[in-house]
């Protein structure tokens, strides 16, 4: 039980996928103009990550022990089809969200955070439950980062930002300061 | 905010203007820091004054350089950059190289304030942005503490190190801070020593009593919000108190938590920054409680002995969210 909580907190804060490992930066910078959209993208991320964890576990247990050289390609194909599935489901269930996400949902297909999750949990030798908790923590961490950046960006819209840094430059600087702040979690509970 | 009977006097014009302008507040806060500066000089010698000078120079240089971009009139004289530089210097170890302090001051104002549009626009506390930047860029230099030596003209060899040159380590008698001894050896420094300040640490991490007095004065003048101060102190005492009562030999006492490190400096001068704290009363409570919680969390279970800087920066990051969710609804709106 302790182990599971530790895995969750570690993925959520200490080794935050976006702010400590710098994975999945395209949606981080692309879909954070509005907080609602960012939050929903975060939820979509959690969803895809959980499915990725399940898929990675199934692949690792029944397929990749016979053909380990297929790891990368099979992960990519499985993740791509999973995201395709999410896209179809969202299109049907929430046209508004589908419209808001636009190009970014297919972007998750090739998102390094998703592939990173599959590879990390394989490398760490996580079982089914551990992998699932890891995915929840990682997805939650990505959501926290997205929501924080989006809320700050919404605030910057009413500020008197100099023209030279308006747009991506300021976003990257905010992301950098957030990352500096998250360094405070380094080594929490004896991790590294 | 309610306008209760008796709380507000309504009269006809003419009205007198209040005198609390931005420069006035900034210089007043700076003045309350003078005893702390004097204490830093008393404990660490000339190095303290040089460090303060270097960071303020960095801050003013950045303010001057970026001013045209913000399309504002000169803000150099409003004292905010000086205050930021002074606060940044107070979180640096006495043996810190001067050129790094200058860079830190420049980054603090440049990255922490000017690119956001100048004073009043920044989301993060500028001094802490500079400090976090220095911590990430020069992790060794910023964690090399030397004990107070009582020589008023003393410089530390590392103070005059030049950029990109391998400094030769001379005469720097390093000494662990009370928080580090607590964390790694489970030995708490005597409370009286923390109160008067004869401990190792950053320039402003020594004398607790000066910060208590300055804090009381600023509270009395209503320059800092009492809700932030009360909620941080209450949370730190409650959270660390629970663990101290459970196992007093492993966990530090709440009083030690309050008096050691940069907690008082952060509480009085940084968490209460008028610009980067939430605007609603309920938001201020959440903000303060969050800082208190994170400070104890990072100090007790984190990899670093001190977490005040990160706690405040993290809650600064949450401030837009807090403002959003504690918005006050006008009467009559659903």
Interface residues (C-beta under 8 A of the other chain):
Chain A: X35 X147 X148 X151 X152 X154 X155 X156 X159 X160 X161 X162 X163 X164 X165 X170 X173 X174 X177 X178 X180 X181 X182 X183 X184 X185 X186 X187 X188 X189 X190 X191 X192
Chain B: X66 X69 X70 X71 X111 X112 X114 X115 X116 X117 X118 X121 X123 X124 X129 X132 X133 X135 X136 X294 X297 X298 X301 X302 X303 X304 X307 X309 X310 X311 X313 X314 X316 X317 X318 X320 X321 X324
